[in-house]
Amino acid sequence: MTPFGINAYLMLTLLFLLGTALGRIINICIEEIPREEKVGAAWKRVFRRMRHLGSRYHLPIIGVYLTRSKNSTFSYRRSHREAFVELLNGVIFVLLYCAEVPLSAEALLQDSGLFSEYAPDLLTVKSWMSPVALLNLRYFYHLVLIESLMVATFIDFDHKIIPDGATMPALFIGVVGSFVFGLFYLVPVWFQEPSVVRMFGIYFPEQYRHYFIVEKIPQWVVAYPHLHGLAVSLVGLVVGGGVVWVVRVIGQWTLRQEAMGFGDVILMAVIGSFLGWQATVTVFVISPLCALLVVAFTIFFKLSREIPFGPYLSLGALLVLLGWPKIWPLAERICHLGPLLPILALVMMIMLVLCLLTTQLFKWMLGIPLYWQEEWFEEWTSADQLTYQSGENVNETQGRWDLKTDAHTRAGRGTQHYHQWKNGR
């Protein structure tokens, strides 16, 4: 289902080349965006650097090794990591296309890796898009998310921050794109299993039970696709950012230290604006599993206990897109609970508080400090050295400095009169 009937292998080759070329711009963003706090100023720096992309030293992957040759006249040597980022970006472009768009010309919309029972159906929704257009446009829509996650990931690795310049433009595109096209969602903003809802209505008075006779998917989802697309994006934004914000507040309260940065909140909001709240919650569940091995490694070797969580949120989002056929059936059973989901969320939040408090209790019983503090190592700084020397030179005739300074030397330094006054001459 490639656009314009392009050969599938040619399409994958072109996407790989496009990914590596954009990977060069990703490297520029990783370097320039953290230098400015404001979004506009950060991207001005990026565009200023992009004016010189015509140089052969800016070729993706190959350009890295051209700058490292003995004959290079480039102003700086590009790092091997830049080549890795460009190669990785090209590989992700290919993998994501294979996951989202079936390569066979006879394939159907149902053959897409993102298809589910609740996926948009062009037979029931009036739209100008054909199945080929829907799949390919949604793929490029998701690429915007992937590129934003790439920039945020490596900035977080380098500086332990996720600046707004790496996330806010993608957040805007996520909301606007979802509204304009309307059919880019993975699952509707709301659906439920009618039998579960009816069972929940048994506990209410009989005159209210007719409110619990519901359909699996609300009718307005099909009747107003653009408004529904906007609702998917906005609810995903709020839930994605809200989940991390709640964990951040709970961690601050129980552990007396910042569990997650505000950049992680914005990053999850960006993921939610593209994928919807159900997939975003799934990302949040998968991400700690991705980070678990790294945390165990850092604790075992007594390295820094602070690790950037943004890269693992990004990896979780990528895994959800690539492994949607395997991941979604497990999450779908929970989403069927419908009105019980807010209660489940509240229970999970209370369990998180209890788990953290129990951990603190065990630490107290074992004599382990409850709150981790950064150790302070005493060191002799340049400021200490200058202060010490200035104290030693209050009187140049004392201390361990050269005592043989004559009157001519002191006159050249402008200290002769002070010396005579100090010594009563």
Secondary structure in CASP SS format (residue, H / E / C, confidence):
PFRMAT SS
TARGET T0000
AUTHOR 0000-0000-0000
METHOD secondary structure of the structure
MODEL  1
M C 1.00
T C 1.00
P H 1.00
F H 1.00
G H 1.00
I C 1.00
N C 1.00
A H 1.00
Y H 1.00
L H 1.00
M H 1.00
L H 1.00
T H 1.00
L H 1.00
L H 1.00
F H 1.00
L H 1.00
L H 1.00
G H 1.00
T H 1.00
A H 1.00
L H 1.00
G H 1.00
R H 1.00
I H 1.00
I H 1.00
N H 1.00
I H 1.00
C H 1.00
I H 1.00
E H 1.00
E H 1.00
I H 1.00
P H 1.00
R H 1.00
E C 1.00
E C 1.00
K C 1.00
V H 1.00
G H 1.00
A H 1.00
A H 1.00
W H 1.00
K H 1.00
R H 1.00
V H 1.00
F H 1.00
R H 1.00
R H 1.00
M H 1.00
R C 1.00
H C 1.00
L C 1.00
G C 1.00
S C 1.00
R H 1.00
Y H 1.00
H H 1.00
L C 1.00
P C 1.00
I C 1.00
I H 1.00
G H 1.00
V H 1.00
Y H 1.00
L H 1.00
T H 1.00
R C 1.00
S C 1.00
K C 1.00
N C 1.00
S C 1.00
T C 1.00
F C 1.00
S C 1.00
Y C 1.00
R C 1.00
R C 1.00
S C 1.00
H H 1.00
R H 1.00
E H 1.00
A H 1.00
F H 1.00
V H 1.00
E H 1.00
L H 1.00
L H 1.00
N H 1.00
G H 1.00
V H 1.00
I H 1.00
F H 1.00
V H 1.00
L H 1.00
L H 1.00
Y H 1.00
C H 1.00
A H 1.00
E H 1.00
V C 1.00
P C 1.00
L C 1.00
S C 1.00
A C 1.00
E C 1.00
A C 1.00
L C 1.00
L H 1.00
Q H 1.00
D H 1.00
S C 1.00
G C 1.00
L C 1.00
F C 1.00
S C 1.00
E C 1.00
Y C 1.00
A C 1.00
P C 1.00
D C 1.00
L C 1.00
L C 1.00
T C 1.00
V C 1.00
K C 1.00
S C 1.00
W C 1.00
M C 1.00
S C 1.00
P H 1.00
V H 1.00
A H 1.00
L H 1.00
L H 1.00
N H 1.00
L H 1.00
R H 1.00
Y H 1.00
F H 1.00
Y H 1.00
H H 1.00
L H 1.00
V H 1.00
L H 1.00
I H 1.00
E H 1.00
S H 1.00
L H 1.00
M H 1.00
V H 1.00
A H 1.00
T H 1.00
F H 1.00
I H 1.00
D H 1.00
F H 1.00
D H 1.00
H H 1.00
K C 1.00
I C 1.00
I C 1.00
P C 1.00
D H 1.00
G H 1.00
A H 1.00
T H 1.00
M H 1.00
P H 1.00
A H 1.00
L H 1.00
F H 1.00
I H 1.00
G H 1.00
V H 1.00
V H 1.00
G H 1.00
S H 1.00
F H 1.00
V H 1.00
F H 1.00
G C 1.00
L C 1.00
F C 1.00
Y C 1.00
L C 1.00
V C 1.00
P C 1.00
V C 1.00
W C 1.00
F C 1.00
Q C 1.00
E C 1.00
P H 1.00
S H 1.00
V H 1.00
V H 1.00
R H 1.00
M H 1.00
F H 1.00
G H 1.00
I C 1.00
Y C 1.00
F C 1.00
P C 1.00
E H 1.00
Q H 1.00
Y H 1.00
R H 1.00
H H 1.00
Y H 1.00
F H 1.00
I C 1.00
V C 1.00
E C 1.00
K C 1.00
I C 1.00
P C 1.00
Q C 1.00
W H 1.00
V H 1.00
V H 1.00
A H 1.00
Y C 1.00
P H 1.00
H H 1.00
L H 1.00
H H 1.00
G H 1.00
L H 1.00
A H 1.00
V H 1.00
S H 1.00
L H 1.00
V H 1.00
G H 1.00
L H 1.00
V H 1.00
V H 1.00
G H 1.00
G H 1.00
G H 1.00
V H 1.00
V H 1.00
W H 1.00
V H 1.00
V H 1.00
R H 1.00
V H 1.00
I H 1.00
G H 1.00
Q H 1.00
W H 1.00
T H 1.00
L H 1.00
R C 1.00
Q C 1.00
E C 1.00
A C 1.00
M C 1.00
G C 1.00
F H 1.00
G H 1.00
D H 1.00
V H 1.00
I H 1.00
L H 1.00
M H 1.00
A H 1.00
V H 1.00
I H 1.00
G H 1.00
S H 1.00
F H 1.00
L H 1.00
G C 1.00
W H 1.00
Q H 1.00
A H 1.00
T H 1.00
V H 1.00
T H 1.00
V H 1.00
F H 1.00
V H 1.00
I H 1.00
S H 1.00
P H 1.00
L H 1.00
C H 1.00
A H 1.00
L H 1.00
L H 1.00
V H 1.00
V H 1.00
A H 1.00
F H 1.00
T H 1.00
I H 1.00
F H 1.00
F C 1.00
K C 1.00
L C 1.00
S C 1.00
R C 1.00
E C 1.00
I C 1.00
P C 1.00
F C 1.00
G H 1.00
P H 1.00
Y H 1.00
L H 1.00
S H 1.00
L H 1.00
G H 1.00
A H 1.00
L H 1.00
L H 1.00
V H 1.00
L H 1.00
L H 1.00
G C 1.00
W H 1.00
P H 1.00
K H 1.00
I H 1.00
W H 1.00
P H 1.00
L H 1.00
A H 1.00
E H 1.00
R H 1.00
I H 1.00
C H 1.00
H C 1.00
L C 1.00
G H 1.00
P H 1.00
L H 1.00
L H 1.00
P H 1.00
I H 1.00
L H 1.00
A H 1.00
L H 1.00
V H 1.00
M H 1.00
M H 1.00
I H 1.00
M H 1.00
L H 1.00
V H 1.00
L H 1.00
C H 1.00
L H 1.00
L H 1.00
T H 1.00
T H 1.00
Q H 1.00
L H 1.00
F H 1.00
K H 1.00
W H 1.00
M H 1.00
L C 1.00
G C 1.00
I C 1.00
P C 1.00
L C 1.00
Y C 1.00
W C 1.00
Q C 1.00
E C 1.00
E C 1.00
W C 1.00
F C 1.00
E C 1.00
E C 1.00
W C 1.00
T C 1.00
S H 1.00
A H 1.00
D H 1.00
Q H 1.00
L H 1.00
T H 1.00
Y H 1.00
Q H 1.00
S H 1.00
G H 1.00
E H 1.00
N C 1.00
V C 1.00
N C 1.00
E C 1.00
T C 1.00
Q C 1.00
G C 1.00
R C 1.00
W C 1.00
D C 1.00
L C 1.00
K C 1.00
T C 1.00
D C 1.00
A H 1.00
H H 1.00
T H 1.00
R H 1.00
A H 1.00
G H 1.00
R H 1.00
G C 1.00
T C 1.00
Q H 1.00
H H 1.00
Y H 1.00
H H 1.00
Q H 1.00
W H 1.00
K H 1.00
N C 1.00
G C 1.00
R C 1.00
END
